[in-house]
Amino acid sequence: MVRLERSDRAMLDGSRGEAARFAMSVIVRMAEAVGADELVSVEQAHIDACALMSQSSLDLVNHLAMHEGRVSVPTTLSMVSLDLENWEALGVPCEFAQVSTQIANAYLKLGCIPAWTCAPYQGYLTPRFGQQIAWGESNAVVYANSVLGARTNRYADYLDICAAITGRAPFSGLHCLENRRATFHLHLEETTPADWATPAAWAAFGSLVGSLVGENVPVIDGLPPMRPSNDMFKAFGAAAASAGSVGLFHIAGLTPEAPDLPSACQGQDPLESCRVGPRQLRDAWDELSDSVEGESIGVVILGCPHLSYAEFEALVEAIRDSGASGVHENVQFLAFASATSIELARRGGLLNPLQQFGVTLVRDTCPFHSPVVAHDAQAIMTNSGKCAYYAPGELDVRVHFGSLRSCVSAAVTGKAPGRSNPW
């Protein structure tokens, strides 16, 4: 039996309205399913389900909105299924856009904040250390838990909006301190700071870690002295969460709950451990590609997760250093980002060089939820471990994985470059 507070019972018996009753009934059922004895109050939420294009998705959100549903904590929205401002220019069918817009508007009626990004930790309402939150979107969850030290489970679609309305969640999983201890120790050997100079290297490592640890909480040590950027952590976490079920990672000396190895393990021995060297890292990088050098590339995809301002700067620098005048005539170059990052890039004078080069900016959405990737594409190039993991199944394409600069090279030549593996 789940212990409920008086306010929980008031929602559950319908005293706070139908939307609150429905949402609390889902929260309580989930608490029972996971064996939670009580609920925890959350201070903010992030909703992932707004990109799901189904009648049931629209019906659920409309039901909550029509019954005076309202989020009780600050709640941001992840990407929707189209660029809300430029969908016509991107060739999105009107019928698709209509349904997507209806879903987006329904979430806005609930009082959600239209961030429309899968990387909310780099924008508005970044969580603080120790804060209990209810976030959907796997890459956002792993970043919030690991890099910021906030506490959230990997919330399923629709459970996140129920937590946002009630302000409550099952007190289980990564909300609990004891479940945040590292259970899988990975020790890195024989690498140098130069090996880790690009987010793509971190993405390849994240893919390896996800495949090794599954649902365990990993702790990593043995990295050479360095300070990874936010985008390196982003690339690592997104790939680890895709290739495995990682919701939290620790890196000794770098992430907030791991000043050292014993602290990350909360004084206990890890359940499993392994050593990782250059050979495994090289293999992990190579396994993200299934296309071959010289193959025609139809689409270059950046921004999975969404590009940050710093990544826009790096992209402009890579384009300038390439010395090329523009994208190859047979290549579609797509850069996905939030409206916030795009506006910052505009203010920083970064958009004109990108548009002159032939980069198509896509806001509010992602390559897997919106029909913007060329339908006849057979092979893509990306620097995203998450994109490389999902694209073969989601887009029915072959993938070539590499650094940002390799992506620019592929955009210019229309060919997959050689595999510039850092290890």
Secondary structure as UniProt FT lines:
FT   HELIX           6..12
FT   TURN            13..16
FT   HELIX           18..34
FT   STRAND          38..41
FT   STRAND          45..47
FT   HELIX           49..51
FT   HELIX           55..66
FT   TURN            67..68
FT   STRAND          75..77
FT   TURN            84..91
FT   HELIX           94..109
FT   TURN            110..111
FT   HELIX           120..122
FT   TURN            129..130
FT   STRAND          134..135
FT   HELIX           138..143
FT   HELIX           144..148
FT   TURN            157..158
FT   HELIX           159..166
FT   STRAND          168..170
FT   HELIX           173..175
FT   HELIX           177..180
FT   STRAND          184..188
FT   HELIX           193..196
FT   HELIX           199..213
FT   TURN            214..215
FT   STRAND          218..221
FT   HELIX           230..243
FT   STRAND          250..251
FT   TURN            252..254
FT   TURN            256..257
FT   HELIX           261..264
FT   TURN            265..267
FT   STRAND          272..276
FT   HELIX           278..287
FT   TURN            293..294
FT   STRAND          299..307
FT   HELIX           309..322
FT   TURN            329..330
FT   STRAND          332..337
FT   HELIX           339..347
FT   TURN            348..349
FT   HELIX           351..357
FT   STRAND          359..363
FT   TURN            367..369
FT   TURN            371..372
FT   TURN            375..376
FT   STRAND          379..382
FT   HELIX           385..395
FT   STRAND          398..401
FT   HELIX           404..413
//
